[in-house]
Amino acid sequence: MLPRGRGVGLARRIAIAAALLIAGGALFSFSAVSKPALHAKAHAKKPPGTASARDGAALVRHGRDVFRNDTFGDEGFWSGVLQLQKVIAGSHNGGTGPGVSPKTALSVGLKVDASALPKPVVAAIKKGKVDLNDPATTLALLKLNAVVGIKGHFARSGKLQTIGVTCAICHSTVNNSFAPGIGQRLDGWPNRDLNVGAILNLSPNLGPVAKLLGTDIGTVKKVVGAWGPGKFDAELFLDGKGFRPDGKSAATLIPPAFGLSGVNLHTFTGWGSIPYWNAFVANLEMHGQGNFTDARLDDATKFPVAARNHLGHTTSKVDRISAELPALQAYQLSLLAPKPPKGSFDHAAAARGKAIFDDKGKCATCHVPGRFTEPGFNMHKPSEICTDAFQADRSPDGMYRTTPLKGLFAHAKGGYYHDGRFKTLGAVVSHYDSCFNLGLSPAEQHDLVQYLKSL
């Protein structure tokens, strides 16, 4: 084990964090990676060198950079307000407190991009020369831009000055191709290990958040602490509802950002299109610098926090968001739903299940094959799908979206439905069998599940 201290080199400190992630738990162990449309094969049949092909590919490439690396200037919130850079660095590295060690970083679900690790670091990892508790390792990883979804900015002295977050922090993970928690990026896959609430609770200054919500710091800690891994509550900062009537957290699962091409509305409860939701999140959730308009948030009865703080009329002298929305949308639309890994479903049963899906199970009525959601307005009233209206009523339309079904395996952790209430696909099928009085036998339900796994 390497000695701890200022003499530990950069490569060694990185190895510490990386090796920790090797020892930690993993969300995925599949080697398949969602491939964006800019992949060479996707353009193989297009005339080479045409302006449209060049422009389209360039837009997608730029969108990928925005998705992975653009903070939209949100450092003002994560560092200026929450002061998380001080907590990460620790008192031994110019910050405050013990610092965020690799062990702590892993515990809140952060991931490492293996392609950002130099060969000497990879070699050190394989040799097992590690120290698991040095916050300096976290800083070294940030300097390499190896922590997925987090951007660190350093002074010449090496001190961490600010941090910001990108779209990738929630909507990317890694495929563990090198080791658990370390691998190629899987853009569009939801990070169901990420504990956003725990990260927020690391902040030494939650006062401004409490003021926004009109409550006290203790309540804020309790509410966000209840979210748990893989969940986030975007509506909390609009309506202030931290818990459902049954006492459980009001947070919803982080959704995938792949397979959205041709899909009308993109969140569990609608709200708007891809560029709408990207503008919403970049401005109101990531707290970037930009402009956002939605007069629906002026409804003080439905959205008291948003109305009180005029969130539906957000303006900034410097707009770092609006110009990036087209490229960001293009990249997201290029992210294909991943194919299920070999051996993950029964092919014969899936073939039988398809017939049930298309006919007796009535699934194809809403999950229309192709996109596996409705072409057009893909929303339903809660009563139509035999579920409560709590989350739907937190949205402008009071409805739930028909979720696209491709690549279900990639977001199975945490359960299904908007809040993960159904732990398995079997439970989902059973719910609809009861809701629609389908009369499916246990064998038919099994086959239907196998078909869903095959999509």
N, C-alpha and C positions, 0 to 999 in steps of 0.2 A: 504494500500500500504506500502511495506516495506521501511524503510529508506535506503538511499544510503550511501556508505562509506566503509571503510576498515573493519568495524565490520560485514558486511553482510557475512553470512556463505556461504560455497561452494554450498550447496544444494539450498539455497535461490537464489543465483546468477544464477544457472542453471534454476531454475524455471522461472526467469524473461524472459530469452530467449525463453524457451519453451512456455510459455504463450503467448508471442508475436506471435510466429508462429501459435498458436491456432487462434489468431485474424486475421492473415494474409490470403491472398488468397491461393487457393490450385490448383494444376494441376490435380490431380486425386482423386477420391473419391471411387474407386473400391477396394474391399477386396481381389480380386484374385491376387496371387503372382506367378510369373514365378518360376517353380520348377526345379532346376538342376537335372541332371541325377544321382547324388549321393543320391537322395531321396530313402528311403528304398523300395518304391513300384517299382522303376525303376530296382531294382536288385532282385525282389522277385522270378523270375523264374531262376536265375542263381544259380549254385551249390554253397552253402555257403562255404566260406573259401578258394576258389580257388585262386591261385596266381594272375591270370589275373584280377579277380574281385577286389582283395585287392589293386593291383597296380594301376588299373584304377581309383578306388574310391579315393585312396590317391593322385593321380595326380590331379584329379578334386578339391579335398579339398585344395590342395596347390595352385592351380590356383585361387580359390576363395579368398584365403588370399592375393595373389599377386594383384588381381583385386581391392580388397577393401583397401589394406593397404600399398602396395609397391610404394614408390615414385621414385625408381630407382636412388636415390641420386639427385633429381632435386631441393633440397633445395638450391643448389649453385646458381640457377637462380632466384627462387621465393623470396629467402631471401638475398642471396649474391649480386645479381644484382638489382632486383626490390625493395628489402627491405620492402616487404609487412608485415613482422612480426612487424615492428615498427609502421606501420600504424594501424594494427589490435589492438595492445596493447594500443596505445595512451600514452600521456605524463604522465598521472597519474599511469601508469603501466609499466614505463620504456621504453616507445616508444616515438613516436612523434605525434603531432596533437591531435585532439579530441578522436581518437580511433574509432574502428568499433563497434558500438552498435548492439544489436540484430535487431533493426529496419533496420539498414543499411544492415546487413547480409541478412535479409529476402528480402530486395529490390533487391538484386542481385541474388536471387533464390537459396540460400543454403538451405539444408534440414537437419533434425535431425533424427538420428536412435533411435527410442524409446527403443530398447532393451538395449541401453547403459545407460539409465537413471535409477538410483537407486530408490527403492520404496519411500523413503522420498521425493525425488524430484517430483515423480509422484503425491504424495499426496499434495505437495505444489502447484503444477500446478492446480489440481482440486479445490483447495480452492481459487484460483484466487489471491494469494498474489504475486503481481508482481511489478516490476519497469522496464520500457521498454527501458531505454536509457543508461544502464551502460555497458561499454566495458568489465568490469571485468566478466560479464556473458559470453561473447564470449570466454574468456580465460578458464573459468570453463568448458564450453562445449568441448573445444579442449582437455583439460586435461582428459576428460572422453572418448575421441575418439568418440564423438557423432555427429560431423559434417561430413556428408557424403562426402568423397573424399578429405578431408583436414587433414593432419597430423601435429600436433604441437609438438615441442620438447622444453622442459622447463629445466631451470637450477634448482639446489636444492633450490635456493632462491624463486623459483616460477616465475621468469621472463621468458617470451617467447623468446627463442633464435632463432629458425628457424621454418619455415613452408614449407611443400611440398604438392604436389597434387598427387592424384592417378587416375587410370582409372575411378573410380567410380564417380568422380566429374562431369563428363559429361554423363556417361552411366549408372547412377543409379538415382532413385528418391525414394520416400517413398509412401506407400499406404494410409496414413492419417488414419490408423486404430485407433490411439489414438486421434489425432486432426489434423486439417489442417497443413501440413508441418511436422508432427511428425508421425512416424509409422514404419512398417517393411520395410526393404530395398526391392526395386524392381530392382534387378540387371539386366542390359541389357536394361532397359527402358531409353530412352533419357530424360535428364532433360531439358525440353523445357521452364523452368522458368529461367535457369541459364544464367546470362548476363556476359559472359567472358570479353567482351570489357569494361564493367563498372568496373570489378575487375582490369583489367590492368590499367585503368585510375586512380585507387586509388594510383598507385605507385608514389613515390617521385622521381624516377630515371628511366625515360624512354629513357635517352640518349643512352644507348647501343642498344636498339631496333631501335631507329632512325638511328644509325650508321649502323646497319646491313642492314636496308632497303635503306640506302643512301638518307635519307630525314631529315626533322626537327621534333622536338617533337610535335609541333602544328599539323602537318599533321598526325602524328601517333595517336594523341588523336582524331582527326576528323574521321580517318578511323575506328579505333576499336570502337569508340563511336557510330558509325552508325550500328554496327552489331545487337544490340538489343537482347532480350531474346531468348534463344534456338538456337543461331547461332554462328558459328565459321568459320574462313577462314584459313584453313591449307595452302592453296596455296599462301597466301599473302607473306609468308616468303620464297617463291620460286621465284615468278615472280613480286612481288611488286605491283600488281594490286588491288587497294583498292575499286574501283567502276566499275560497269558495264557500257557499253556505254549509257544506258538510265539514268545514274546518281544514280541508286540504289546501295546499298551495294553489294559487290561481295561475301559476306559471304553465306554459305550454312547451312541448318538445321543440328543440331546434329542428327545423325541417330541412330536407335536402334542397340543393339549388341546381340539381341536374334534371334532365328530362323535361324541361319546361317549354321547349319549342312547341308552338301550336296550342298551348294551354292559356286560357283566358285569364283567370285570377289565380294568384300564386301563394296566398297564405291560407291557413286553416279556415279563416273567417272572411276571406275575400279582400276587402279594402281597396285593392287596385292592381294594376299591371306591374310588370317587372320594374320599369323606370319609376313608377310611383313609389313602390315599396323601397327601392334603393334610395330614393330621395328622402323618404320618411326615416329610414334607419340611419343614413349618413348624417342627417341633420338632428333628429330628435333622440336617437339611441346612442350612436357613436359620439355625438356632440361635435361634429365637424363644422367647418366654416362654410356656410352656404345659405341658400334661400329655399323656403318651402311654404307652399300654400295649400290649405285644405279648410275651407270654411265650415265643414262638418264638425270640426273640433271646437267651434264656438258654442256648441250645445252644452251649456253649463250643467244641465241635469244629467246628461249622459257622460260628459267628459269634463268634470269640474276642475281637475288639475290642469288640463290643457287649456280650457277656457280662461281660467284665472291667470295663466302665464302666457296667453296669446300664442300658443305653440302652432296654431294653424296659420300664423302670419309671421313666420320666422324670417328674418332678414340679416344680411351680413354685408359690410362694405367690401370685404374680400370673399368672393365665392369660389371655393375650391372644389365644389361638388357638381354643379349643373353641367359644366362642359364635359365631364367624364361619364355622364349617364349613358350616352349612346354606345360607347365602347364597352362599358361594363355590361350593358344589356346584351351586346353582341357576343361577349365571351360566355355569359351564362347560357344563352340560347345554344351555344356550340357544345355545351357539356352534355354528352350522351349519358343516359342511365346505364350503369354497369350491368354486364351480364352475370347471372348467378354462377358461382364456381361449380366445377365438375363434382358430381356426387352429392350435391346439396338437395336434390329432389328426386323422386321416383318418376322416370319418364313415362312409364305405362300408366301410372295413376294420373299423371298430369294430363295425358291425352284424354282420359275419361273425364277429368275435371274440366277440361275446356268445353266439352259438350254440355256439362252442367252449367258452367259460367254463361254460355251463350243462350241457354234455353231454360231449363227448370229453375235454376238459381236466380234468374232475372238480373244477374250482375251486369251484363252487357247493356242493359237499359240505360244505366248512368255511366258506367265505366266502358264507354264505347271503344272497341278494339282499335288499336292504332296509337292513340294518345292515352287511352284508358281513363278518360274523363269526358265530360260532354263537350262537343264542339259547339261553342257559343257560351251562353250564361251557365256556368257550371256550379250553381249554388242551390241549396235546399233549406227549407225551414226545418228547425229541430224536430218538429212533430213528424215530418216525413221520414226521418231516419230513427225514430224512437229513442231520442236522447234528450238530455236537458238543454236548456237554452242559455245557461250561464255565460259561456264563452262567446256564443253567438251574439248575445245581447251587448257585449262589450265592443262590438263592431258597428259600423254605420248601418248595415243592411239587416243585421240580426239573423244571419244565415250561416250555414256551413258549406264549405267547398267539397266537391267530389274530388278526392285525392287521386292523382295519377298513380298507377300501380307498378310501373316498371322499376326494377332495382330495389324491391322491398327489402331484400336481405341486407342491403347496405345501411338501412336505418331501423333495424329490428331491435337494437338495444334500447331499453327504456319503454318498450311497448308500442302499441298502435293507438290510433285516434289522436286528436290534438293534444291530449293530456296523458297519454300512455295508459289509459284505464284498462285496455285489453292487453294482457301480457303476451298473448300468442295470436297467430292468425286463426287458429282453431276457435278461439274465443270470439274473434270478429265474425267469423262465419256463423257461429252459433247465435250470435246476437241478431244477425239479419235473417237467419232461418226462423227465429221467433218473431221478429218484427213484421216480416212479410208473410208469415204462415206458409212457408215454402214446403214443409214436410220432408226435408232432406234426411235421409238415413245417415247413421254414423259413418258408413262406408262412403257415401256420396260427399259428406262433409270433408272426410279425409282426402278424397280425390280432388276436391275443389281447392283445398289448402295446398296440395302438391302443384296444382296449376298456378296458383298465385306465386309460389316459390320459383316457378320456372320463368316468370316474366322478366 
